């Protein structure tokens, strides 16, 4: 029987989406160790959210400064390995698809401890995204896979993962339900918005903000948008805007209001339009009963069609390979 858990987070989204699990563990008096692996090492991106969400202080917390993905992953592996040796957990729970998640999972399995992957089976089928590789690798080394949807479970089945899969729903839905009342009570962000009607925009993915051409196009589109833009700026994007000498141009526009990334939860309830370059804000908005617009990615519609076509080919290939394996085993494919 499992009697000791270790819960690992490393980024702001992981803290938010693991918060319901931490609260459930506390409610059920389940012994656990809370670890922050340090991928988002500054107060603004991590400890701020732990404090505001009234979560317990991590039992182990680290600060891993910005390095290349390989160096960052290696440093987190060393840190998590030391914690696993001390704690000797029966299961280590990780969530999502970041470098910290991959590093924590690898360090755990190399010491012979099982990994439970929360949000398992999600696929973008977009191999430009480093997160796509991370989530696939973690799924294939996890003992327990907590899939948020039946589609995610089907993805895991098609890839023949070894672990045991459970369809649990998405913890981000629990997080929205738990955190929205807190946001309405504490957040004063709406008092600072200078527009009555506005479009809420997020953009921080590497394929968007690390590409100077795409980033310039974003800035021009925001400045000349037919409706005012409210743009919470991720630290990564802020750095690139300064690097490309676009910050002054964007921040001085009367059509754009820049905000910090925290306390976003209240904004999706009040926007006229939403443009999002990752899934998280859209999922939150859907649960908040506001219909979001399609997220924006770099490139054009042809690229999106190619991505969908690649997804279909991958699934068809997995099915054919499974049928071939079944025939070679003398069984009938289902």
N, C-alpha and C positions, 0 to 999 in steps of 0.2 A: 504494500500500500504506500502511495506517495505521501510523504510527511514533510517534505521541505522543497519549496519552490524558490527560484531565483528569477526576478523580473528585470529585464534589461531595457533601458531606453537610451537614446543618444541625441535625438533631435526634438524640436518643438512638436511636430505632428505626432511623433511616437508618444510623447508625454501626454498629449491630449487624448489620444486613442487608447492608451493603456490606463488612463485615469479610472474608467469604469471598472476595470479588472482589479486595480489596486483597492478601490472602495469595496468591491465584492469580497476580496480576500480579507479585508479588515472586518467586514460585517460577519463573515463566516468564521472568523478567528483562525484563519489558515496561516500557519507559520511561513514566512517568506522573507527574502532578502531583496531590497530594492537597490538597483545599481544604475548609475548614469555613466555610460562609457565615454562621454566627453566629446562626441562629434561636433555638436553645437556647444562650444565651450564658454560663450559669454553669457552674462546675466540676461541681456535682452532676449536671447533666443532660447533660454532654458530655465534657469532658476526663477526668472520672473513668472513663468507659467506655473511652475511647481508651487510658488507662493500664492499666486492669485487663485489657483484651483484648490487651495487648501489641502494639498497632498503632503504626505510625510517627507521629511528630508531623506534623500538617498542614504542608505547605509554605507555605500561606497560611491564616491563621485570623483571623476577625473576631468582634466582639461587637456584635450589634444588639439594643439594649434593647427592652423591650416597647413596642410602638406599636400603633396601629390596623392591621388587616390591609393596608390600602392603603399606608400609610406604610412599614410593615415590608417589603412586597414591593418598593416603589420603592427603598428604601435597599439592599436586597440586590442588586437589579438593577444599581445603580451600582457596587457593590463587585465583583460577578462580571464585569461588563463590563471593568473595569480589569485583572482577572486574565487574562481571555481575550485581551485585547490584548497582554499581556506574554508569555503562554505560547504563543499561537497553536496551540492543540490541533487535531488532526485530528478528534477526537470528544470530546464532553463527556458523561459518564455521570452521570445523576441517578436517584434511586430514590424511588418513592412518590408522595405527593399533598399535600405541605405547601406553605405559602406560599414557603418557600425553594426548593423544587423548581420551582415555577412561575416564580419570579423568575429562577432560574439558567437555565432553558430559554429564557425570553424574551430575556434578555440575550445568550445564545449565538446564537440564530437571527438576531437583529437584526444581528449581526456576520458572518453568513454561514457560521458553523460548524455542523456537524451535531450533533444531540442523540441520545443513546441512552437510552431510558427503561426502566429496570429495574422490573419489576412492572407492566408495561403491561397495559391491558385489564380491570383489575379494576373492577367496578361494584357499587355498593350500590343504585342506582336510588332513592336517598333524597335528594331535593333540599333537605332541611333541612341537609345536611352540606356545609360549605364545601369539604371535601376532594373531594367528588364533582365539583365544578366544576374544581378544580385538576387532577385526574387526567385528565379529559376534554380539557381544553385542552392539557396537555402531550402527550398521545397524538397530538393532531392536528397538532402542530408538530414531532414527532420524526421523524428519518430512520430510526432503528432502534428497533424495539419488541420488548422481551424479555418475552413473555407467560409467566406462570408455569404456566398450564393451557390445555387445549384450549378450555374455556369462555371464558377471557379472550381467546383468539385469535378465537373466534367473535364476541365483542362488538366487537372491532376491525373485523372483516370487515363486520358489519352497519352500522357507522358509516362505512364507506368511508374509513378513514384512508389517508393517502398513503404513509406509511413502510413499510418492509419488516419483516414480523413473523417472529419466531422463538419457538418454544415451548421454554423453557429449564428449566422447573421453578422453584421458589421458593427464593430464597437464604436465606429464614428457616429452611428445613429444614437447609441446610448450616450455618447459624449455630448451630442447636440442637445438631447433631452435634458441632461443633467446641467449643462453649462449655460444654456440660453437664459434661464431665469437669473443666473448669477451675472451674466453679461448685461442684461437689462437693468439690474439693480445697481451695478458698479460702474458700467461704462458711460462716460460722458462724451463719447466720440461724436455723436450726432449733433451735439451743441457746437462743435467746431467745424462742421461741414458748411461751406459758404453757398452751396447750391441747393435749391429746392428740389430739382430733378437732376439726376446724374446717372452716368454709367459707371459701374464698379469694375475695375480692371485689375487683374494680377498677371504678372509675367516675371518668371525667374528661372525657367528651365535653361539648361546650358545651351541647347540648340537654338534658343532665342537670344538670350542676353549676351552670350559669348561670341556671337556672330555680329561683327560691327555693322554689316549691311542690314541685317534684320533688326538690330537695335535702333538704327537710324530710322528705318521705316516705321517702327513702333512710335518713336518720338514724334515724327511728322504726322502720323495718323491720330495720335492723341491731341496734338496741338490744333489740328484742323477738323476734329470730330464735330459732327452736327449737334451733339449734346455734350455738356460738360463732363469731364472725366475725373473720377476720384481714384487715385492710384496708390495703394499701400506698397511702399517700396521695400523689397527684400534687401538685406545687406549685400548679397551677391550682385544684385542689379545696381544698387547704389555705387558699388565699386566700379562696375563696368561703365556706368554713365559718366563718372568722373574721369575714368581712363580715356574714354572716347570724346571727352570735352563736350558732353551733351547735357550735363546736369544743369548748368545755368540756363540753357535754352528751355529745358523742360520746366524747371522750377519757376521761371519768370513768366510762363504762359498764363494768361487770365482764364484759359479754358481748362486748366488742369490744376488739381489740388493734390499734393503729395502728402502721404501719411506714413507713420511707422507701421510695421506689419502686425503688431499685436492688436488685440481687441477687434478683430474682424467680424466676430460672430453677429453683431447687431446690424452691420451694413447690408448683408444680403436681404434683410427684411424691408429695406427702404429704397433699394436701387430701382431704376427704370430698366436697366439693361446690365448684363453680366458678360464679361469676357475673361476667361480663365485659362491659363496654359497648363494646369494640372487638374486632377480629378477631385481633389479634396474639397475645394470651395463649392464645386457643383453638387457634391454629395450632401454637404451641409445645407445648401440652399434647397435642394429637393426635399429634405426632411423639414425645412422651415416653411414649406408650402409656397415657395416662390418659384415659378418656372424659369430656370436659367436658359440662356442662349447657349449655342454650341461653343465649346472651348476653342480657343485660337491656338494654332501651332504654326511654326515657321513653315514656309513653303506654300504651295497652292493646292487646289482641289485634286489635281492629278496625283500628288503625293499621297493624299488621304486615300484615293482609290487604290493606289499601289499597295498601301499598307493593309487595306481590307482584303485585297486579293492575296497578299502574302499570308494573311491569317487563315484564309480559306484553304490555301495550298498546304500549309503546315498541318491543319487539322485533318485534311484528306490523307496526307502522307502518314500521319500517326495511325489513322484507322486502317489503311492498307497494310502497314507494317504489323499491326496487331493481328489482323486477319491472317496474314501470312504465317506469323508465329503460331497462331492457333491451329492452322492446317498442318504445320510441321509437327505439332504435338499430337495430332490425331483427334483434336477437338473441333467442334463446330463453332464458327464465329457467331457472336450474337450481334 
